[in-house]
Amino acid sequence: MTDFKTKYGPWTLVAGASEGLGAAFAEALASRGLNLILIARTQDKLETLAQHLSNLYAVETTAYSLDLADFKAVKTFISQHKETIGLLVYNAAYSPIGYFETMTEERLEQIVDVNIKTPLLLTKLLSTEMIKKRQGGIVLMSSLAGTQGSPKIATYAASKAFNAILAEGLWNELRKHGIDVLASCAGAISTPGYKNAQSAKEAPGTLSAKKVAESTLNSLGKGPTIIPGLTNKLAHFFMNRIFPRKWAISIMDKNTKDLS
Ligand SMILES: NC(=O)c1ccc[n+]([C@@H]2O[C@H](COP(=O)([O-])OP(=O)(O)OC[C@H]3O[C@@H](n4cnc5c(N)ncnc54)[C@H](OP(=O)(O)O)[C@@H]3O)[C@@H](O)[C@H]2O)c1
């Protein structure tokens, strides 16, 4: 834990921290002794979480209401923050459900802004400082949905593929500067966002947010990608190595058709 704090501290930025997996990341990081900058849109949830974690783990916490679709606002915020950010956890995502023909241009743009543009540019911004210091870490949340075409969430899934491939490339490029980059390709996680979307019962292999956050952070510095959970690792192996591509997409179609 001390090593983790020395390597990735003193401050970590969790983007999309108000609930679900982001809140679990915040707690896992506080328990490792890192100070927290928590970002999401819902200020009251962020403040409650920040207060709770600083009481429980004796770390410094700050909570900022920001729309991560607005990279200009994010950049201004970062430029005003004088503390060293040693770790970025980009967890936020916009994941509207529906067939492509029903998706408005606005929703598609929002996916690109929240899930692609801001994590990319934030990674650029923060890694520039990390390179100067020759240490740091970047975690980009991806998804097993992004490892093949996924009907009804096609654009979201493609945005998650972007994050996974970006993280893999940067894992190789940035490690010579002492920076660890990791994509976490999660299967189903029992979060408020997932529960809202899932009308049927939980998918096999569904994990708690705590388990995903812990196994992701434990994998930082050990390779470019983590798939939390054995069932998810097996599912990924079959979907991407054994089954023909058409089968994998059809299986995803069956899994996503009840999402709403
Ligand atoms: N849940 C799953 O089954 C699952 C599976 C695979 C991968 N993942 C990935 O894991 C991550 C977290 O999933 P989750 O289910 O915990 O998501 P979630 O319940 O939808 O929570 C997302 C977090 O991001 C924040 N957020 C969303 N849009 C934002 C915006 N425009 N600006 C600022 N903050 C924003 C939300 O807070 P506010 O609403 O307060 O802004 C919330 O704190 C995502 O990247 C997702 O793709 C999830």
The ligand as an SDF file (V2000), in Angstrom:
LIG
                    3D

 48 52  0  0  0  0  0  0  0  0999 V2000
  -21.9290   -1.4040  -14.8090 N   0  0  0  0  0  0  0  0  0  0  0  0
  -21.5010   -2.3280  -15.6600 C   0  0  0  0  0  0  0  0  0  0  0  0
  -22.0840   -3.4200  -15.7800 O   0  0  0  0  0  0  0  0  0  0  0  0
  -20.2540   -2.0680  -16.4700 C   0  0  0  0  0  0  0  0  0  0  0  0
  -19.7330   -3.1110  -17.2570 C   0  0  0  0  0  0  0  0  0  0  0  0
  -18.5700   -2.8890  -17.9850 C   0  0  0  0  0  0  0  0  0  0  0  0
  -17.9460   -1.6580  -17.9300 C   0  0  0  0  0  0  0  0  0  0  0  0
  -18.4770   -0.6590  -17.1750 N   0  0  0  0  0  0  0  0  0  0  0  0
  -17.8060    0.6370  -17.1640 C   0  0  0  0  0  0  0  0  0  0  0  0
  -17.5460    0.9910  -15.8160 O   0  0  0  0  0  0  0  0  0  0  0  0
  -17.6800    2.3910  -15.6500 C   0  0  0  0  0  0  0  0  0  0  0  0
  -18.6430    2.7000  -14.5250 C   0  0  0  0  0  0  0  0  0  0  0  0
  -19.8600    2.0580  -14.7290 O   0  0  0  0  0  0  0  0  0  0  0  0
  -21.0930    2.3410  -13.7720 P   0  0  0  0  0  0  0  0  0  0  0  0
  -22.1000    1.2970  -14.0570 O   0  0  0  0  0  0  0  0  0  0  0  0
  -20.6250    2.5730  -12.3710 O   0  0  0  0  0  0  0  0  0  0  0  0
  -21.6230    3.7130  -14.3920 O   0  0  0  0  0  0  0  0  0  0  0  0
  -22.7520    4.6770  -13.8290 P   0  0  0  0  0  0  0  0  0  0  0  0
  -23.5260    3.9940  -12.7490 O   0  0  0  0  0  0  0  0  0  0  0  0
  -23.4730    5.1720  -15.0150 O   0  0  0  0  0  0  0  0  0  0  0  0
  -21.8590    5.8200  -13.1640 O   0  0  0  0  0  0  0  0  0  0  0  0
  -21.0330    6.5970  -13.9490 C   0  0  0  0  0  0  0  0  0  0  0  0
  -20.3860    7.7060  -13.1110 C   0  0  0  0  0  0  0  0  0  0  0  0
  -19.9270    8.6620  -14.0530 O   0  0  0  0  0  0  0  0  0  0  0  0
  -20.5440    9.9210  -13.7710 C   0  0  0  0  0  0  0  0  0  0  0  0
  -20.8380   10.5880  -15.0310 N   0  0  0  0  0  0  0  0  0  0  0  0
  -21.5540   10.1050  -16.0700 C   0  0  0  0  0  0  0  0  0  0  0  0
  -21.6090   11.0510  -17.0470 N   0  0  0  0  0  0  0  0  0  0  0  0
  -20.9170   12.1190  -16.5950 C   0  0  0  0  0  0  0  0  0  0  0  0
  -20.6330   13.4090  -17.1340 C   0  0  0  0  0  0  0  0  0  0  0  0
  -21.0810   13.7970  -18.3270 N   0  0  0  0  0  0  0  0  0  0  0  0
  -19.8880   14.2630  -16.3890 N   0  0  0  0  0  0  0  0  0  0  0  0
  -19.4480   13.9140  -15.1640 C   0  0  0  0  0  0  0  0  0  0  0  0
  -19.6790   12.7120  -14.6120 N   0  0  0  0  0  0  0  0  0  0  0  0
  -20.4110   11.8290  -15.3160 C   0  0  0  0  0  0  0  0  0  0  0  0
  -21.8010    9.6100  -12.9770 C   0  0  0  0  0  0  0  0  0  0  0  0
  -22.1120   10.6570  -12.0760 O   0  0  0  0  0  0  0  0  0  0  0  0
  -23.1640   11.8500  -12.3550 P   0  0  0  0  0  0  0  0  0  0  0  0
  -24.3720   11.2340  -12.9670 O   0  0  0  0  0  0  0  0  0  0  0  0
  -23.3710   12.4080  -10.9780 O   0  0  0  0  0  0  0  0  0  0  0  0
  -22.4820   12.8260  -13.2450 O   0  0  0  0  0  0  0  0  0  0  0  0
  -21.3340    8.3940  -12.1480 C   0  0  0  0  0  0  0  0  0  0  0  0
  -20.6030    8.8300  -11.0250 O   0  0  0  0  0  0  0  0  0  0  0  0
  -18.0920    2.9450  -17.0160 C   0  0  0  0  0  0  0  0  0  0  0  0
  -16.9600    3.4060  -17.6920 O   0  0  0  0  0  0  0  0  0  0  0  0
  -18.6650    1.7400  -17.7320 C   0  0  0  0  0  0  0  0  0  0  0  0
  -18.5090    1.8360  -19.1240 O   0  0  0  0  0  0  0  0  0  0  0  0
  -19.6160   -0.8410  -16.4500 C   0  0  0  0  0  0  0  0  0  0  0  0
  1  2  1  0
  2  3  2  0
  2  4  1  0
  4  5  1  0
  4 48  2  0
  5  6  2  0
  6  7  1  0
  7  8  2  0
  8  9  1  0
  8 48  1  0
  9 10  1  0
  9 46  1  0
 10 11  1  0
 11 12  1  0
 11 44  1  0
 12 13  1  0
 13 14  1  0
 14 15  2  0
 14 16  1  0
 14 17  1  0
 17 18  1  0
 18 19  2  0
 18 20  1  0
 18 21  1  0
 21 22  1  0
 22 23  1  0
 23 24  1  0
 23 42  1  0
 24 25  1  0
 25 26  1  0
 25 36  1  0
 26 27  1  0
 26 35  1  0
 27 28  2  0
 28 29  1  0
 29 30  1  0
 29 35  2  0
 30 31  1  0
 30 32  2  0
 32 33  1  0
 33 34  2  0
 34 35  1  0
 36 37  1  0
 36 42  1  0
 37 38  1  0
 38 39  2  0
 38 40  1  0
 38 41  1  0
 42 43  1  0
 44 45  1  0
 44 46  1  0
 46 47  1  0
M  CHG  2   8   1  16  -1
M  END
$$$$
